[in-house]
Amino acid sequence: QLQLVESGGGLVQPGGSLRLSCAASGFTLDYYAIGWFRQAPGKEREGVSCISSSGDSTNYADSVKGRFTISRDNAKNTVYLQMNSLKPEDTAVYYCAAVPPLLFRRCLLSYSLLNYWGQGTQVTVSS
């Protein structure tokens, strides 16, 4: 059974950093692109960052460019999201999802088309 599990969330002060992990089981991660999405209370889910199956292509939402970095280690079946210079507006539940290769170029906008999601991890940025 295909499963994704996020970890690494928590409470951090503005300007701080967190690293989220998305670990896959039940399938080989290297077939899929992986996307990170987030959802704040009362808001729609939005794309944050995506990485291609090989890891050689990435994309980012404008709101996180220069602050977040996505990476993957296919040998460990894990994708990471390094989040630096965190702001209160980054507060949300963060989810990872498996993205079929054909959707990679539209990954940030594709959340309604994706079938495999993790359970989410809460990130709270507050002083």
C-alpha positions in Angstrom: 0.0 0.0 0.0 1.4 3.4 -1.0 1.9 5.6 2.0 3.5 9.0 2.6 4.4 10.2 6.1 5.4 13.8 6.9 7.5 14.8 9.9 9.5 17.7 11.2 6.8 20.3 11.8 6.6 22.3 15.0 6.5 25.7 16.6 9.2 28.1 15.5 9.8 31.8 16.0 9.7 34.2 13.0 13.1 34.0 11.2 13.7 30.5 12.3 14.1 27.3 10.3 12.5 23.8 10.1 13.2 20.8 7.8 10.2 18.7 6.8 10.6 15.1 5.7 8.3 13.1 3.5 9.0 9.4 3.7 7.4 6.9 1.3 6.6 3.3 1.9 4.9 0.7 -0.2 6.2 2.0 -3.5 9.4 3.3 -5.1 9.5 7.0 -4.8 11.7 7.6 -7.7 8.9 7.1 -10.3 7.0 10.2 -8.9 7.6 13.8 -8.7 6.8 15.0 -5.2 5.0 18.1 -4.2 4.7 20.0 -0.9 1.4 21.8 -0.3 0.0 23.7 2.6 -3.3 24.7 4.0 -3.9 27.4 6.5 -7.2 27.6 8.4 -10.0 29.0 6.2 -7.8 29.0 3.1 -7.5 26.7 0.1 -4.7 24.2 -0.2 -1.8 25.8 -2.1 1.3 24.5 -3.8 4.6 25.3 -2.1 7.3 23.4 -4.0 7.7 20.5 -6.3 10.7 18.3 -7.3 10.9 16.1 -10.4 11.4 12.3 -10.1 15.1 12.6 -10.7 15.6 15.6 -8.6 17.0 17.8 -11.4 14.0 20.1 -11.7 12.3 22.1 -9.0 9.7 24.8 -8.7 8.5 27.1 -6.0 5.6 29.3 -5.2 6.6 33.0 -5.3 5.9 33.4 -1.6 8.6 30.9 -0.6 11.3 31.5 -3.3 14.7 32.1 -1.8 13.6 30.8 1.6 12.6 27.2 1.0 14.6 24.5 -0.7 13.2 21.1 -1.8 15.4 18.1 -2.2 15.1 14.3 -2.4 17.1 11.2 -1.6 15.7 8.4 -3.6 18.0 5.9 -1.9 16.2 6.7 1.4 12.8 7.1 -0.3 12.5 10.5 1.2 11.9 14.1 0.1 12.8 17.1 2.2 11.6 20.7 2.5 14.1 23.0 4.2 12.3 26.1 5.3 14.4 29.2 6.4 13.5 32.7 7.3 10.0 31.5 8.3 7.2 34.1 8.6 3.9 33.9 10.5 2.1 33.6 7.1 3.9 30.3 6.6 1.8 28.8 9.4 -0.2 25.9 8.0 -0.5 22.2 7.8 2.0 21.0 5.3 1.3 17.9 3.1 3.4 16.0 0.7 1.9 14.3 -2.3 3.0 11.9 -5.1 2.8 13.7 -8.4 2.6 11.6 -11.7 5.4 12.7 -14.0 3.0 14.2 -16.6 1.7 16.6 -14.0 5.1 17.9 -12.8 5.1 21.1 -14.9 1.7 22.0 -13.4 2.5 20.5 -10.0 1.9 23.6 -7.9 -1.6 23.9 -9.3 -2.4 20.2 -9.4 -3.5 19.4 -5.9 -7.1 18.5 -6.9 -5.7 15.9 -9.3 -3.5 14.0 -6.9 -4.4 10.8 -5.2 -1.6 10.0 -2.8 -1.2 12.3 0.2 0.5 12.2 3.6 -1.5 13.0 6.7 0.2 16.4 7.1 2.4 18.1 9.7 1.6 21.3 11.5 4.0 24.3 11.1 3.4 27.2 13.4 5.5 30.4 13.1 4.9 32.6 16.1 6.7 34.6 18.7 
